[in-house]
């Protein structure tokens, strides 16, 4: 693969540190969620992954929608990223909830979402590695 763009981010002190990008556009405090024994202060890596995946999937949906001449510009994608024990370590699971405009019929919408799942780089990276459930609303 020839990269068109490379994002560079650094994290210090793990889940209770800071994360920042080399261009200074992102600089935030990290924190462990209360559900995992932390204070709940700060952003956690799962939230960052969810934000990235939902934005990327929405863009992929827009691309396949344009190619099919179907307006999905008002669609919304919500990514739910769960983390839990898996064997001796931890694993992730994702649910992508795609809310399509009323003008898109259910069958067309489902096809577009499935096509977007084949195009999205996050979907390609996770395929076969973690469960990803697609929910079309």
Secondary structure, 3 states (H helix, E strand, C coil): CCCCCCCCEEEECHHHCEEEECCCCCEEEECCCHHHCCCCCCECHHHHHHHHHHHHHHHHHHHHHHHCCCCCCCCEEEEEEEEEEECCEEEEEEEEEEECCCCCCHHHHHHHHHHHHHHCHHHHHHCCCCEEEEEEC
